[in-house]
Amino acid sequence: MIFKEIIEAEDKSMLLAEKKYPKTSTNSSDRNDDYQKKLVKKLKVAIQNKYKVDENRLKAIALEGLEHNWTMPPMWKD
């Protein structure tokens, strides 16, 4: 459940950053990256608060899921 939410947060942040600052424009690339990082941090903090885990535990769950090929959720769509 937490792993799924972590992946969804990453997908959502990338999609929203791309909508706001498309990487097709060279001067939008840095803005896109900055905005995506800000969004994913905010979304992950919400997950941490929801499940009462710290950042290190969240990273460990994400890594374990990737190492053990846990099922990935479908790509987040707006």
Summary of the structure (lengths in Angstrom):
residues: 78
radius of gyration: 13.5
end to end distance: 20.3
largest distance: 39.4
contacts: 199
relative contact order: 0.20
helix: 74%
strand: 0%
